[in-house]
Amino acid sequence: MDTDALRWFQLVADGYTVTEVSDVFGVSQPGVSRALARLEEEVGTPLLRRQGRVLRMTHAGAAFKRHVDDLVNALDDGLAAVTELVDPESGVVTLAYPLSFGSWLVPSLVGAFKAAHPGVRVVLEQTEGGEQGRVSTELATGRADLELTPNRVAGQGVVWQHILTEPFVLCVGPAHPLAGRRRLALHEVAAEPFVLQSAPSRMRDQVLRLCRAAGFEPDVAIEAEDLPTIRGFVAAGLGVSVVPAQGLPAPTTFARTRLVPLTDDDARREVGLAWLERRPRLPSAEAFRRFVLAADAAGGG
């Protein structure tokens, strides 16, 4: 059924003349009349009758128009929703990220992007620890357009680009003997109990590799799900931990703990933005991708 004919039927039913409809839509009067006639043929009964110089609805036309109004309004709403999605300044972007980025990197990037693109809605999807070197389920299944990842990820069609390097620091209690140090090597705490993130965790895997590279296997006294809980146990004097700096300059005191820089090689993690090359992105998501990569270029990574 021709949607133009439905719109023209609405207008004529509301009192517009065929001449006025043809002027508004830029079509000939016979073209409007033929479209209305075809509509009546499809419905199977007259919808309009001539009364003097104007057309009036028949009883069937009045019954039909109520549904046409609903249909055309729903169609217009759908077209508006699509327009909003494909408009880079009023669309949606879904970003996946691990919990450890939630207190500093994600708010910083989203805040700067929203300042430049206030009409875009950013939907956030928190990822699980996941398997080392692989994208999150959120990105792989299409729930997210883009993913912020610690360390490089790979896979068929996966694109990953570095945006910054985040150092790892030693997290100790404020009364710990090493709390006053400006920097230290990881082997200096080889005999200490450790608080680590529960498996599976990319961060846990990297901390274990760092400890082994320093010549020891850590004594894991406590496991916790997130960084705030890890810091809470460290602050209580129940162990030390290796944690990402989360944008904080070290050495510093944070959340009742002391963060001390590590001198070990590879005591850092690369942070990147990942996406699937084969999957088309909405203009708003592409705008966010370009914004993050441009911010990296401007900041030097």
C-alpha positions in Angstrom: 0.0 0.0 0.0 1.4 3.4 -1.1 2.3 5.4 2.0 2.0 8.7 0.0 -1.6 7.7 -0.9 -2.3 7.1 2.8 -0.9 10.6 3.7 -2.9 12.2 0.9 -6.0 10.4 2.1 -5.4 11.7 5.6 -5.2 15.3 4.3 -8.3 15.0 2.1 -10.2 13.4 4.9 -9.2 16.3 7.2 -10.6 18.8 4.7 -7.8 19.6 2.3 -8.7 19.8 -1.4 -6.9 17.7 -4.0 -5.5 20.9 -5.4 -4.0 21.8 -2.0 -2.5 18.3 -1.5 -1.0 18.4 -5.0 0.6 21.8 -4.2 2.0 20.6 -0.9 3.5 17.4 -2.3 4.5 18.8 -5.7 2.5 16.3 -7.7 -0.2 16.7 -10.3 -3.9 16.8 -9.3 -4.6 13.7 -11.5 -1.8 11.9 -9.8 -3.3 12.5 -6.4 -6.8 11.5 -7.7 -5.4 8.2 -9.2 -3.6 7.3 -6.0 -6.8 7.8 -4.0 -8.7 5.7 -6.4 -6.1 2.9 -6.2 -6.3 3.0 -2.4 -10.1 2.5 -2.5 -9.6 -0.4 -4.9 -7.1 -2.0 -2.4 -9.4 -1.5 0.5 -12.4 -2.7 -1.5 -14.9 0.0 -0.9 -15.3 3.8 -1.4 -13.5 5.9 1.2 -14.4 9.3 0.0 -17.5 10.9 -1.7 -17.8 14.2 -3.4 -20.0 16.8 -1.7 -20.1 19.9 -3.8 -16.5 20.9 -4.5 -14.9 18.9 -1.6 -14.5 15.3 -0.8 -16.0 13.9 2.4 -15.3 10.5 4.1 -17.8 7.7 3.8 -18.5 5.6 6.9 -15.9 3.2 5.7 -13.5 6.0 5.2 -14.0 7.3 8.8 -13.4 3.8 10.2 -10.3 3.4 8.0 -8.8 6.8 8.8 -8.5 6.0 12.6 -6.2 3.1 11.7 -4.4 5.1 9.0 -3.6 7.8 11.6 -2.1 5.3 13.9 -0.2 3.6 11.1 1.3 6.8 9.7 2.1 8.2 13.1 4.0 4.9 14.0 5.8 5.1 10.6 6.8 8.7 11.3 8.1 7.7 14.7 10.1 4.8 13.2 11.6 7.1 10.5 12.5 9.6 13.2 14.1 6.9 15.3 16.2 5.7 12.3 17.2 9.3 11.5 18.3 9.8 15.1 20.4 6.6 15.0 22.2 7.5 11.7 22.7 11.1 12.6 26.3 11.3 14.0 25.2 14.1 16.4 22.1 12.5 17.9 22.8 8.7 17.7 23.9 6.1 20.1 27.3 4.4 20.8 27.7 1.4 23.0 31.1 1.1 24.7 32.4 -2.0 26.5 35.1 -1.7 29.2 36.5 -3.6 32.2 35.7 -2.4 35.7 39.3 -1.1 36.3 38.6 1.6 33.7 35.4 2.7 35.3 36.7 5.2 37.8 39.0 7.2 35.6 39.4 6.4 31.8 35.8 5.9 30.8 34.4 9.0 32.6 37.3 11.1 31.1 36.8 9.9 27.5 33.0 10.0 27.6 32.9 13.4 29.3 35.2 14.9 26.7 33.3 13.3 23.8 29.9 14.5 25.2 31.3 18.0 25.4 31.9 17.9 21.7 28.9 15.8 20.7 26.2 16.6 23.4 23.4 14.9 21.4 25.0 11.5 21.3 23.9 8.9 23.9 26.7 6.7 25.2 25.6 3.3 26.5 28.1 1.6 28.8 28.6 -2.2 29.0 30.9 -3.5 31.7 32.9 -6.6 30.6 34.0 -9.6 32.6 37.7 -10.5 33.1 37.7 -12.6 29.9 40.3 -14.6 28.2 43.7 -13.0 27.7 44.2 -11.7 24.1 40.5 -12.0 23.1 37.8 -9.4 22.8 34.9 -9.4 25.2 31.6 -11.3 24.7 29.9 -7.8 24.4 32.0 -6.8 21.4 32.0 -10.3 19.8 28.2 -10.6 19.9 27.4 -7.1 18.8 26.1 -5.8 22.1 28.9 -3.2 22.0 30.2 -1.1 19.1 33.7 -0.6 20.6 35.7 -1.9 23.5 38.4 -0.4 25.7 40.8 -3.2 26.5 43.9 -3.7 28.7 46.6 -5.2 26.5 46.3 -6.3 22.9 43.5 -8.4 21.6 43.3 -10.3 18.4 41.0 -12.6 16.4 39.4 -12.7 13.0 38.3 -9.3 11.9 39.5 -7.7 15.2 41.2 -4.3 15.0 43.0 -3.0 18.1 44.8 0.3 18.4 46.9 1.6 21.3 45.6 4.7 23.1 47.8 4.9 26.2 50.2 3.0 28.5 49.1 2.6 32.1 51.8 1.8 34.7 51.4 -0.8 37.4 52.2 0.2 41.0 52.7 -1.6 44.3 49.8 -1.0 46.6 50.7 -1.2 50.3 49.0 -0.1 53.6 49.9 3.4 54.9 51.8 1.8 57.8 53.8 -0.6 55.7 57.6 -0.3 55.9 57.8 0.4 52.2 55.1 3.1 52.2 57.7 5.9 52.2 59.7 4.7 49.2 59.7 6.7 46.0 60.0 3.5 43.9 60.9 -0.1 44.4 61.4 -3.5 42.6 58.8 -6.2 42.9 61.3 -8.8 44.3 61.5 -6.6 47.5 58.0 -7.9 48.5 58.5 -11.5 47.5 57.9 -12.7 51.0 54.7 -10.7 51.5 51.2 -12.1 51.3 49.4 -10.8 48.2 45.9 -9.7 47.5 45.0 -10.5 43.9 42.0 -10.3 41.6 40.0 -13.5 41.4 40.4 -15.6 38.3 39.7 -15.4 35.4 41.3 -11.9 35.1 43.6 -10.4 32.6 45.0 -8.2 35.4 45.7 -11.2 37.6 47.4 -13.0 34.8 49.7 -10.1 34.2 50.6 -9.6 37.9 51.5 -13.3 38.2 53.7 -13.0 35.1 55.4 -9.9 36.7 56.1 -11.8 39.9 57.5 -14.8 38.1 59.7 -12.5 36.1 61.0 -11.1 39.4 61.9 -14.6 40.5 59.1 -15.6 42.8 55.6 -17.1 43.0 53.4 -14.9 45.1 51.7 -16.2 48.2 48.1 -15.3 47.4 46.4 -14.8 50.7 43.2 -13.2 49.5 41.3 -13.0 46.3 38.8 -10.2 45.5 36.6 -9.3 42.5 37.4 -5.7 42.1 40.0 -3.0 42.7 38.2 -1.2 45.5 37.9 -4.4 47.5 41.6 -5.2 46.8 42.6 -1.8 48.1 40.3 -2.3 51.2 42.1 -5.5 52.2 45.5 -3.9 51.6 44.5 -0.9 53.7 43.6 -3.3 56.5 47.1 -4.7 56.4 46.2 -8.1 55.0 48.7 -8.1 52.2 50.2 -6.1 49.3 49.0 -5.9 45.7 50.1 -4.8 42.3 47.4 -2.6 40.7 47.1 -0.3 37.7 47.8 3.4 38.5 44.3 4.4 37.1 45.6 7.8 36.1 47.0 8.7 39.5 50.5 10.1 39.7 52.7 7.9 41.9 53.9 7.8 44.6 50.6 8.9 46.1 48.2 8.0 48.9 44.8 6.8 47.6 41.8 5.1 49.3 43.8 4.6 52.6 46.7 2.9 50.6 50.0 4.0 49.3 50.8 3.5 45.7 54.5 3.2 44.9 56.0 3.0 41.3 57.7 -0.2 40.3 61.0 -0.3 38.5 60.4 -3.8 36.9 60.4 -4.1 33.2 56.9 -4.6 31.8 55.2 -3.2 35.0 52.6 -1.6 32.8 49.8 -2.5 30.5 48.8 -1.2 27.1 45.3 0.2 26.8 43.7 0.1 23.4 40.4 0.5 21.6 39.1 -2.5 19.8 36.4 -3.0 17.1 35.3 -5.5 14.5 36.4 -4.5 11.0 33.6 -6.4 9.3 30.8 -4.9 11.3 29.4 -1.6 10.1 29.1 1.1 12.7 26.5 3.8 13.1 27.9 7.3 12.4 27.7 8.1 16.1 29.9 5.1 17.0 32.3 6.0 14.2 32.5 9.5 15.6 33.4 8.1 19.0 36.0 5.8 17.6 37.7 8.7 15.7 37.5 10.9 18.8 39.3 8.4 21.0 42.0 7.7 18.4 42.4 11.5 17.8 42.7 12.1 21.6 45.5 9.4 21.7 47.3 11.1 18.8 47.0 14.5 20.4 48.2 13.2 23.8 51.1 11.2 22.4 49.8 7.9 23.9 
